[in-house]
Amino acid sequence: MVLEKGLFQRTELLFGSEKMDVIAKKKVIIFGIGGVGSWCAESLIRTGIRHLTLVDSDLVCITNINRQLHATTLTVGEVKTEALKNRLLEINPSAHIQTIQRIYEPATSDSFELDTYDYIIDAIDSLSNKIDLIRKATRTKAVFFSSMGASLKLDPTKIRVAEFWKVKGCPLGHIVRKKIRKGDLPAKEFLCVYSEELLENKGSGSSCGTDKCLCPKSKNAPGDPDLADHEWCSQKAVINGTVAHITAIYGFSLAGLVVQHIYNEA
């Protein structure tokens, strides 16, 4: 505990000891720990969050290295949730980090027990699954935050935070709003991180530069055996260019929204 207190001494100067105790008790779940979610997780752990659940079905791919915190040449082929957990426990060995290697989708949504969390973070790429999570997360007691599209962007000064219905200039936000109007609407307001910037791909190439991801699979990695050879690259209709400073700012912004909410609590 002495070591852990020293870890957060600079944060405690800002928050005070009582707020640090509050932070340590909050439970957060992050859906999707890629370019956005991985940086969000790191920021939360470094700020003092001790109860964190990481949800992702994927393995680390070599194409993740340019923007995902836990992706290095040494972790290619590992289960993403486990690779990130190992990284976060090096920061705070006392943190309670649960990993779930599973796809969030309507069929699995009940298994995540969303009502048990204080904060739910959406960093999901899949459109249909993102919409389902928005509908269900906004019907819980948890505070919900969502990331809109972070690809095809370079300018960090154009990244914004707005309520879902007020997000402007983001193609993903537009599509999500259009589709969500065809069913159940969100049960409450929630903030999103987004950018109006939209560039074009100038290069070419698909997963790992081939028609199918060739990253080695780690046979001994923990996780769901049914997902041992699972990878998303070759299943995507379009792969857009993305860079680390943009995805990291998105992730840090989401973490900042969580921390600011805790700070402002009565």
N, C-alpha and C positions, 0 to 999 in steps of 0.2 A: 504493500500500500504506500510506503514511503516513496518507492520508485515511481509508482503511478502518479502520486501527487506532484512529484517533480516534473513529470511529463507535461502536466497541464498548468504549470505555474504561471505562464504568460497568459493563458486563457482565463485563469482564475482572477488575475489582476483586473481583467475587463468585466467578468461576470460576477465575481464574488463567490464565496464558498457555497452559499445556499443554492444559487443557480447551477453551480457545477454538480451538486447532488441531484438536482432535477434532471439535468442533461444525462447523467449516468443511469437514470432509471427509465428513460424513454426507450420505447421499442420501435425500431425502424425496419421496414422491408423495402428492398430495391428490386424492381423487376427489370432485368436487362443490365448486365455489367460490362457492356462494351465501351466504346469511346466516351460515352457520357456517364453511364452508371458507375464505372470503375473509379473515376475521379471523384464522383459524389461520395462513394464509399470511403475513400481515403480521407477526404476532408472531414467527414463526420467522425471517423475514428480519431483523427488528430485533434478534433475539438473536444472530445470527451464522451461521445456516444459509446456505450458499452454493450448494448443489445442490438445486434444488426443481423438481418437475414438477407442473404444474397441468392437471387433466383436467376438462373440462366441454364439453358440446355446444351450449350455449345462447348466445343473444345477450342483451345488457342490455335489460331491459324497464323501463318507467317505474314499474311496481309493485315493482321491486327497490330503489328509492331509499330506502325507509324502513328498510332493514336490511342492505344489502350494501355492503361497503366501496368497491368500484370503481364503483358505480352512482351517477351524477349526471345532471343534465339535459344535460350535454355528452357523456356516453358512451352514452346510449340508442341502441340499434341496433348497437353495436359487439359484436364477438365477446368474450365474457366473459373468456376466458383471455388475450386480448391486452390488454384494458383493465386487467386486474389486473397482468399482467406489466409494463406501462408504469409503473404506480404503484410496484411493488416495485423496479424499476430506478432510480427516482428516490431511493429510500432507500439502496440499495447498487448502484451501477453495475457493481461487480465480480461480482455474483451471477450464477450460471449458471442461468437459468430456462428450462425447456423447457415449451412449451404444446402440448396435444393437444386439438383440438376434435373430440371423438369421444364417443359414448355407450358407457359401460361396460355390457356385457351378456355373457352366456355366449358369444355368437358372436365377440365382439371381445376377450375376456379375455386370450388368449395374446399379443395384440399389445402389451400393456403391459409385458411382461417383468418381472413382479413380483419375481422372484428377484434382480434387480439393485439393489434398494433396501434401505436399512437400516430405514426406517420407512414404513409404509403407513397413511394416514389415510382413513377412510370418512366422508364427509359427503354420501352419496347419498340422494336422496328416494325413488327407485323401490324398492318393496319387493322385487321379484324380483331386481333387480340388486344390491341391498344384500346379500341372502342369498347370492348367488353369489360376491360379493366376499369375504364373511366366510369362506366355505368355502375359497376358493382362497388368500386372503392368509394364513390360519392354517396353510397347508401350505408356506409359504416360511420362509426363515431370518429374515425381517424381523420387527420388532416392530410389532404391529397395534393400532390404537385406533379406536373407532367412536363416532359420534354417534347417539343415539336422537332421538326427536321433540322439536323446539324450539318448535313452534307452540302457541298457546292457553295461554301462560304469561306471567306478569308479575313474579313474586317471585324475585329473584336469589338469595335465601338458601335456596331449596329445590333449587337445582341441586347434583347429587351426582356422584360417580364410584364405580363398582362394577364388579366382574367381571360379564361378560355374563349368567351364570346367576343372579346375585344382584340384578339390576336389578328394582326393585319399583315398582308404581304407574304405569308408563309404558305406555300402550296400544300404541305401536309396538314396544317391547321385548317385550311379551307376544305380539304377532302374529308377530314375527320368530322367537321361540323356538318357538312352536307349529308354524310352517311348517318350520323348520330340522330339527325332530325327524323329519319325514317323509322325510328324505334323509340325506346325509352330515352328520355333526355336525362342528362346528369341531374342528380337529386340536390346538388348544392354547387355553389360557385367554387372554382379552384384556379390557382395561378399556373401559368405556363411560361417556360423559357423558350424564346424563339428569335428569329432574325428575319428581316425583310430582304436581306441580300440573297441573290440567286445568280450564281455563275453557271458556266457551261463546262462539261467535261472536254478537255482538249487532248487527252490521251485515249488509249484504247487498251483492251485486255480484260480478262475476266478473273475468276478465282485462281490465284497463284500464277497467273499468266497462262493457264490451261483451261480446257473445257470442264475439268473437275478438280476439286481441291486435292492436292497431292501431299499435304502436310502429314507427317507421320502421326499415327494414332498411338497414344500411350496405353498399352494393354493393361498395365497395372494401376492405372489411375482410378481412384474411387469415383463412385457415381452410379448412375443408372446404366446397367449393362445393355439395355435396349438402345441407348444413345452412344454406345462406344464408337461407332463410325459416323455419328451424326455431324453434319456440317451444313451451314446455310449458304455458302458462297454459290455453289452450283445450282441452288434452288431459286435464286433471286432473278427476277425478270430484268432488273436494271441494277447495276452497281455504280454508285456515284462517288466522286472524289471527296475525300474528307481529310482534315488535318488536325493535329493534336491540340493546338492552342484554342481552336474553336470548340471541339468536343469537351476539352477540359474546362473552359469557361462555362459551358452549359452545365457540366457536372458540379462545378463549384457553386454556380448560381443556385442549383437545386438544394445543395447542402446548406447554402447560406439562407435560403428560405426556411428551412427546418430550424436552423439555429436561431434565426431572428424571431421566429414564432415562439420558440421556447423563451428567449430573452424577454419578449414582450408580454408573456403570460403573467397574469396577476399573481 
